[in-house]
Protein backbone atom coordinates (compact mmCIF):
# COMPACT_ATOMS: atom_id res chain seq x y z
CA UNK A 1 0.00 0.00 0.00
CA UNK A 2 1.13 3.53 -0.75
CA UNK A 3 -0.42 7.02 -0.61
CA UNK A 4 -2.05 8.46 -3.72
CA UNK A 5 0.76 11.05 -3.87
CA UNK A 6 3.16 8.27 -4.98
CA UNK A 7 1.09 7.29 -8.04
CA UNK A 8 2.37 8.47 -11.42
CA UNK A 9 0.23 10.38 -13.91
CA UNK A 10 -1.94 8.08 -16.03
CA UNK A 11 -1.78 5.16 -13.61
CA UNK A 12 -5.03 3.55 -12.46
CA UNK A 13 -5.04 2.20 -8.92
CA UNK A 14 -7.64 0.67 -6.60
CA UNK A 15 -8.31 2.50 -3.33
CA UNK A 16 -7.40 0.21 -0.42
CA UNK A 17 -7.96 2.47 2.60
CA UNK A 18 -8.99 6.01 3.54
CA UNK A 19 -7.14 7.51 6.52
CA UNK A 20 -7.73 10.54 8.69
CA UNK A 21 -10.42 11.47 11.19
CA UNK A 22 -14.10 10.62 10.72
CA UNK A 23 -14.92 14.02 9.19
CA UNK A 24 -12.16 13.69 6.59
CA UNK A 25 -13.17 10.11 5.74
CA UNK A 26 -16.81 11.15 5.29
CA UNK A 27 -15.80 14.11 3.10
CA UNK A 28 -13.67 11.92 0.82
CA UNK A 29 -16.35 9.21 0.65
CA UNK A 30 -18.91 11.81 -0.43
CA UNK A 31 -16.57 12.75 -3.29
CA UNK A 32 -16.41 9.10 -4.40
CA UNK A 33 -13.18 8.00 -2.74
CA UNK A 34 -14.35 4.68 -1.30
CA UNK A 35 -12.52 1.40 -0.73
CA UNK A 36 -12.49 -0.64 -3.94
CA UNK A 37 -13.02 2.32 -6.29
CA UNK A 38 -10.58 2.83 -9.17
CA UNK A 39 -8.74 6.16 -9.17
CA UNK A 40 -6.57 7.50 -12.03
CA UNK A 41 -4.17 10.43 -11.65
CA UNK A 42 -4.77 12.97 -14.44
CA UNK A 43 -2.12 15.51 -13.41
CA UNK A 44 0.01 16.67 -10.50
CA UNK A 45 0.96 20.31 -9.90
CA UNK A 46 3.05 21.21 -6.83
CA UNK A 47 1.79 18.13 -4.99
CA UNK A 48 -1.87 18.92 -5.68
CA UNK A 49 -3.59 16.37 -7.88
CA UNK A 50 -6.42 16.10 -10.36
CA UNK A 51 -7.82 12.57 -10.39
CA UNK A 52 -10.57 10.61 -12.11
CA UNK A 53 -12.78 8.70 -9.72
CA UNK A 54 -16.22 7.28 -10.58
CA UNK A 55 -16.37 9.15 -13.93
CA UNK A 56 -15.63 12.53 -12.27
CA UNK A 57 -12.53 14.70 -12.24
CA UNK A 58 -11.73 15.90 -8.75
CA UNK A 59 -8.91 18.10 -7.47
CA UNK A 60 -7.38 17.11 -4.13
CA UNK A 61 -4.61 18.84 -2.23
CA UNK A 62 -1.49 17.03 -1.11
CA UNK A 63 -2.69 16.54 2.48
CA UNK A 64 -5.90 14.83 1.34
CA UNK A 65 -4.04 12.74 -1.25
CA UNK A 66 -1.72 11.41 1.48
CA UNK A 67 -4.76 10.01 3.33
CA UNK A 68 -5.92 7.98 0.30
CA UNK A 69 -4.04 4.67 0.28
CA UNK A 70 -3.86 2.61 -2.94
N, C-alpha and C positions, 0 to 999 in steps of 0.2 A: 504494500500500500504506500501511496505517496500523495502529497497535496496537489491540488489542481495546478498550482503555480509551477510545478515541475513538468507539466505536459507541454509538448511542442505544438506549434501551430499546425492545424490540419489533422491532428491525431484525435481519434474517437476513443473514449474510455468509458467504463461503467462506474457509476458512483457506488462506492462501497460503504461509506460512513459519512455522516455530517456531524461535525464537532461544534463546540461552543455551548453557551447557555441555552436554556429553553426558548427564550425570545428569539435568539439568532437562528436556532434550528427551525422554529415555526416560520420565521421570515423567509428563509431559504426554501423550505418546503412549499410555501405559497407561490414562490417563483417557479417551481417545477424541479428543484434540486432534491430528489428523493432517492433513497437507496434502490439500486437496480436500473435507474434511468441512464441513458447514454448521453454523454456530454462531449461536444467537439469544440476545441479552441479555434476561434476564427482569427483573432489577432491579440497581440500583447503590446501594450504601450506603457512604459515606465512601471511595470508590475501590474497594472490594471488590465483586465482581460475582457474581451467580448467573446461570448460562448454561445453555441447553439444547444438548447436543451428543450426537448418536447416541441419541436418545430417553431421555436421562438429564439430570437437573438436577445441576449441579456448581457449587460455590462456589470461586472463585479469588480470591486476594488481588491487590492492585494490581501488585505486582512481577511475578507470574506473568502477569497479563493483558497487561503491557507487552511480554512476550516472544512473544505470539501475534499474528502479523501477518495482517491480513485485507485 
